[in-house]
Amino acid sequence: MTEPAAKLEKRGNIGILTLNRPDALNAVNADLAIAAGAALEEAQNDPEIRVVVLTGAGRAFCAGADLKELAKGNRIDDREHPEWGFGGIVQHWISKPTIAAVNGFALGGGTEIMLACDLAVIDEAASLGLPEVKRGLLAAAGGVIRLQRQIPFKVALEAMLTGEAMTAARAYELGLVNRVAPAGTALDVALSLAESIAANAPLSVEQSKHVAYTTAALGSDWEPEVWEVNAQAAKIVFTSKDAMEGPRAFAEKRKPEWQGR
């Protein structure tokens, strides 16, 4: 039997979503988009999973769109879920934190998948970039939207307009990634980061992510709308059982037992 083009593995409270077309450098075809989108949705709906790590099988993270499939006139999307975007990932919001473990080649669509994740770890030998302009294309899977939101505008424009690759060290310098991992250890470093998040109260983590993204789109931190979003999240968190468990566990000098509610 052939393996799925993307698969989800549970390791404690962490879900590992692996893009699984290593012979094609994990390039996105329809099978991968369908499988990855379904895996991400499964992780969202699994109460035991608190953090999702995305990585690639073999020596690549993701080589972007499968150009061979496109040349044949074949679709590379999940026609049942167009709202999830490229690879079933780039427009697929989940409330749980996502971490990209960029273990290798990640130009073009691979970079766009990384940009869609909340956090990122990159192998020291890997590089990022949006080379679409070199091929008469557009980084339309979120690249030209997200890059300029995540690094200084002029630097982002240079990367978009030249199509030149960016080293792991430069990506870290710009704050585009959270960690640079020694060669071959991107997944291990990402899992360590995921474990530190998964140890926290899941409802607190999810609401923190919600407030951060929602208020980022609302402008000044003095606007009433910003504080209304914050107040709603605070009500959810402070009235939860976990909000009682945390202080109790601290007072009793023990590890908290989170319920996620």
C-alpha positions in Angstrom: 0.0 0.0 0.0 1.2 3.5 -0.8 1.6 5.9 2.1 -0.6 9.0 2.3 0.8 12.2 0.8 0.5 13.8 4.3 0.1 12.1 7.7 -0.6 13.1 11.3 1.2 11.4 14.2 0.5 12.0 17.8 3.3 12.3 20.3 1.9 13.1 23.7 0.0 16.4 23.3 1.8 17.3 20.1 0.5 16.5 16.6 3.2 16.1 13.9 1.9 16.8 10.4 4.4 15.4 7.9 4.2 16.3 4.2 5.0 13.0 2.7 6.1 13.0 -0.9 9.8 12.8 -0.4 10.6 11.7 -3.9 9.0 15.0 -5.2 10.5 17.1 -2.4 7.0 17.2 -0.9 5.7 19.3 -3.8 2.0 20.0 -3.4 -0.3 18.0 -5.6 -4.0 17.3 -5.0 -3.3 14.2 -2.9 -1.1 16.2 -0.6 -3.5 19.2 -0.3 -6.4 16.9 0.5 -4.4 14.8 3.1 -2.7 17.8 4.8 -5.9 19.7 5.1 -7.7 16.7 6.6 -4.8 16.1 9.0 -4.9 19.7 10.1 -8.6 19.6 10.7 -8.2 16.3 12.6 -5.6 18.0 14.9 -7.9 20.9 15.5 -10.7 18.5 16.6 -8.6 16.2 18.8 -8.8 17.5 22.4 -5.5 15.7 23.2 -3.5 17.7 20.7 -2.4 21.1 21.9 0.3 22.0 19.4 0.8 21.1 15.7 4.3 20.8 14.2 4.5 20.8 10.4 7.5 19.2 8.7 8.5 17.4 5.5 9.6 13.8 4.9 13.1 13.3 3.5 15.5 16.1 2.7 12.9 18.8 1.9 10.3 20.8 3.8 8.2 21.6 0.7 9.2 22.5 -2.9 5.9 24.4 -3.5 3.5 23.5 -6.2 4.0 20.3 -8.2 4.9 21.9 -11.6 4.7 18.5 -13.3 1.1 18.1 -12.3 0.3 21.7 -13.5 2.1 21.0 -16.8 -0.3 18.0 -17.3 -3.3 20.3 -16.6 -4.1 18.5 -13.3 -5.4 20.3 -10.3 -3.3 20.5 -7.2 -5.9 21.7 -4.7 -8.6 20.1 -2.6 -11.7 20.9 -4.6 -13.9 20.0 -1.6 -12.2 22.6 0.6 -11.0 25.6 -1.5 -11.3 27.8 1.6 -8.3 26.0 3.1 -6.0 27.4 0.4 -2.7 26.1 -1.0 -1.6 22.7 0.3 -4.8 22.6 2.5 -2.8 24.8 4.9 -2.2 28.5 4.0 -5.7 29.7 4.7 -6.7 26.9 7.1 -7.0 28.6 10.5 -6.9 26.4 13.6 -7.0 27.7 17.2 -4.0 25.6 18.3 -0.5 26.9 17.8 1.3 25.7 14.7 5.1 25.4 14.3 6.9 24.9 11.0 9.9 22.6 11.3 11.7 23.6 8.1 14.0 20.7 7.7 15.2 21.4 4.1 14.3 23.0 0.8 11.4 25.5 1.3 11.4 28.1 -1.5 8.2 29.4 -3.0 5.2 27.5 -1.7 7.3 26.0 1.0 8.1 29.4 2.3 4.4 30.3 2.1 3.5 27.3 4.3 6.1 28.4 6.8 4.7 31.9 6.8 1.2 30.5 7.6 2.5 28.9 10.8 2.6 30.7 14.1 6.2 29.8 14.8 9.1 28.5 12.8 12.3 26.5 13.3 14.7 26.2 10.4 17.6 23.9 9.7 20.9 25.9 9.5 21.5 24.8 5.9 18.0 25.5 4.7 16.9 28.7 2.9 13.7 30.6 2.4 12.4 32.8 -0.5 9.8 33.7 -3.0 11.4 33.1 -6.4 8.1 33.3 -8.3 9.0 36.6 -10.1 11.9 34.7 -11.7 9.4 32.5 -13.4 6.8 35.1 -14.4 4.6 33.9 -11.5 3.2 35.4 -8.3 3.6 34.2 -4.7 -0.2 34.0 -4.5 -0.4 31.5 -1.6 0.1 34.2 1.0 3.7 35.1 0.2 3.2 38.7 -0.8 0.6 39.1 1.9 2.4 37.6 4.9 6.1 38.3 4.3 5.6 42.1 4.5 3.7 41.6 7.8 6.4 39.6 9.4 9.6 41.4 8.5 10.4 45.1 7.7 8.5 46.3 4.7 11.4 47.3 2.5 13.3 44.1 3.3 10.2 42.1 2.4 9.8 44.0 -0.9 13.4 43.3 -1.8 12.9 39.6 -1.2 9.6 39.6 -3.3 10.9 41.7 -6.2 14.3 40.1 -6.6 13.2 36.6 -5.9 16.5 35.9 -4.2 16.8 33.3 -1.4 17.4 34.1 2.2 19.7 32.1 4.5 18.5 30.6 7.8 20.8 33.0 9.6 19.3 36.1 7.9 15.8 34.8 8.5 16.6 34.6 12.2 18.2 38.0 12.2 15.0 39.5 10.8 12.7 37.6 13.3 11.1 35.5 10.5 11.9 32.3 12.4 12.2 31.5 16.1 15.1 29.1 16.1 17.9 28.0 13.8 18.6 24.3 14.4 21.9 22.5 13.9 21.9 20.5 10.6 19.4 17.6 10.7 17.7 18.6 14.0 14.9 21.0 12.9 12.1 18.6 13.9 13.7 17.9 17.3 14.1 21.6 18.1 10.6 22.3 16.9 9.3 19.5 19.1 11.2 20.9 22.1 9.5 24.3 21.5 6.1 22.5 21.1 6.6 20.7 24.4 7.1 24.0 26.2 3.9 25.3 24.8 1.9 22.1 25.3 2.8 22.1 29.0 0.7 25.3 29.4 -3.0 25.5 29.9 -4.5 24.8 26.4 -7.4 27.3 26.8 -5.0 30.0 27.8 -2.8 29.3 24.9 -5.6 29.2 22.3 -7.2 32.4 23.6 -3.8 34.2 23.6 -3.3 33.2 19.9 -6.9 34.4 19.2 -6.4 37.8 20.8 -3.0 38.3 19.2 -4.2 37.7 15.7 -7.6 39.4 16.1 -6.2 42.6 17.6 -3.3 42.8 15.1 -5.9 43.7 12.5 -7.7 46.3 14.6 -5.0 49.0 14.8 -4.1 51.0 17.8 -4.0 49.3 21.2 -6.2 52.2 22.5 -9.2 51.3 20.4 -12.3 50.1 22.3 -12.7 47.2 19.8 -9.2 45.9 20.8 -10.1 45.8 24.5 -13.5 44.2 23.8 -11.7 41.3 22.1 -9.3 41.1 25.1 -12.2 41.2 27.6 -14.1 38.4 25.9 -11.0 36.2 25.9 -10.3 37.0 29.6 -13.8 36.0 30.5 -13.4 32.7 28.8 -10.1 32.0 30.5 -10.7 33.4 34.0 -14.0 31.5 34.4 -12.4 28.2 33.3 -11.6 25.2 35.5 -8.0 25.6 34.4 -7.9 29.1 35.9 -8.6 27.5 39.3 -6.3 24.6 38.7 -3.2 26.7 37.9 -3.0 28.7 41.1 -4.0 25.6 43.2 -1.2 23.5 41.6 1.2 26.4 42.2 0.2 26.6 45.9 0.5 22.8 46.3 3.8 22.7 44.5 2.7 20.2 41.9 2.3 20.0 38.2 -1.1 21.3 37.0 -3.6 18.9 35.4 -5.2 20.9 32.6 -8.7 20.1 31.4 -8.8 22.6 28.6 -12.0 24.0 29.9 
